[in-house]
Amino acid sequence: MIVVDTNVIAYLYLSGDRSSQAEQALLRDSEWAAPLLWRSEMRGVLSLYIRRKQLTLAEAQQVMAEATRLMRDREYAVTSEQVLTLIASSACSAYDCEFVALAADLHVRLVTTDRQILGEYPDAAVSLDDYAAGR
């Protein structure tokens, strides 16, 4: 199992430069986990695609449904205490700290493209590039 940030989930379903890396990450480990927050963040990503006319409403709804199926039974709540503790010792956002906290709770790595998380939590996080390449 790995924790993935919302961007990794989005790369899997929205064609782009990192889609193949997201696919490789899924092949390496298909048990992806995320804090419940991922749903709201994914809706935010999809809203941009809808407004830029890169996806229709129906396509965005389909992407969200597929991503929700992938993440079913591996969405977790994290405690405010954990998140606030991480916030106090880093410059990461509260949202980012939710992903870091979950990875710590589950004793797994966080796969991310977020440079700040990678810089502040090198023991907890691994880049999507490195993970997809098997490093």
C-alpha positions in Angstrom: 0.0 0.0 0.0 1.1 3.6 -0.7 -0.5 6.9 0.0 -0.9 9.1 -3.1 -1.6 12.7 -3.3 -4.5 14.0 -5.4 -2.3 15.0 -8.3 -1.1 11.4 -8.7 -4.8 10.2 -8.8 -5.6 13.0 -11.3 -2.6 12.0 -13.5 -4.0 8.5 -13.8 -7.3 9.7 -15.2 -6.4 12.9 -17.0 -4.1 12.5 -19.9 -0.9 14.4 -19.5 2.9 14.4 -19.1 2.8 12.3 -16.0 0.0 9.9 -16.9 2.4 7.1 -17.8 4.2 7.5 -14.4 0.9 7.3 -12.6 0.2 4.1 -14.5 3.6 2.7 -13.6 3.0 3.5 -9.9 -0.4 1.7 -10.1 1.3 -1.3 -11.6 3.9 -1.3 -8.8 1.3 -1.1 -6.1 -2.5 -1.0 -6.8 -3.4 -0.4 -3.2 -3.6 3.4 -3.2 -4.7 5.2 0.0 -5.5 8.9 0.6 -7.1 11.1 3.3 -10.8 11.8 2.6 -9.7 15.3 1.5 -8.6 13.8 -1.9 -12.2 13.9 -3.1 -12.6 17.7 -2.6 -9.2 18.3 -4.2 -10.1 16.1 -7.1 -13.3 18.0 -7.6 -11.2 21.2 -7.7 -9.0 19.7 -10.4 -12.0 18.6 -12.4 -13.6 22.0 -12.1 -10.6 23.5 -13.9 -11.0 21.0 -16.7 -14.7 21.7 -17.0 -14.2 25.5 -17.0 -11.4 25.3 -19.6 -13.7 23.1 -21.7 -11.1 20.3 -21.6 -13.8 17.9 -20.2 -17.5 17.9 -20.4 -19.6 17.6 -17.2 -20.4 14.0 -18.1 -16.7 13.2 -18.6 -15.7 14.8 -15.3 -18.4 12.8 -13.6 -17.1 9.6 -15.1 -13.5 10.4 -14.1 -14.7 11.1 -10.5 -16.7 7.9 -10.4 -13.7 5.8 -11.7 -11.3 7.5 -9.2 -13.8 6.9 -6.4 -13.9 3.2 -7.3 -10.1 3.0 -7.3 -9.9 4.5 -3.8 -12.9 2.7 -2.3 -12.1 1.3 1.2 -8.8 3.1 1.3 -9.9 6.6 2.2 -9.1 7.6 5.7 -9.7 10.4 8.3 -6.7 11.9 10.0 -6.7 13.6 13.3 -6.5 17.3 13.7 -3.8 16.8 16.3 -1.6 15.0 13.8 -2.1 17.5 11.1 -1.6 20.5 13.4 1.6 19.0 14.8 3.0 18.6 11.2 1.9 22.2 10.4 3.8 23.5 13.4 7.0 21.9 12.3 6.9 22.6 8.5 5.9 25.2 5.9 3.5 22.7 4.2 -0.2 23.5 3.9 -2.8 21.8 6.1 -3.9 19.9 3.1 -0.5 18.6 2.3 0.0 17.6 6.0 -3.1 15.4 5.8 -1.3 13.2 3.3 1.9 13.1 5.3 -0.1 12.3 8.5 -1.9 9.4 6.7 1.4 7.9 5.4 2.8 8.0 8.9 -0.4 6.4 10.3 -0.3 3.6 7.8 3.5 3.2 8.0 3.8 3.6 4.2 5.4 6.1 1.8 3.6 9.1 0.3 4.0 9.2 -3.5 3.8 12.9 -4.6 4.9 15.5 -7.1 4.8 18.2 -4.5 8.4 19.6 -4.1 7.7 21.2 -0.7 6.5 17.9 0.8 9.5 16.1 -0.8 11.9 18.6 0.7 10.4 18.8 4.1 9.5 15.1 4.5 12.2 13.1 2.6 11.8 10.1 4.9 8.0 10.0 4.4 7.6 11.0 0.8 9.0 9.8 -2.5 8.5 11.5 -5.9 6.2 10.0 -8.5 9.2 10.0 -10.9 11.3 7.9 -8.5 8.5 5.6 -7.4 7.4 4.9 -11.0 11.0 4.1 -11.9 11.3 1.6 -9.1 13.6 3.7 -6.9 
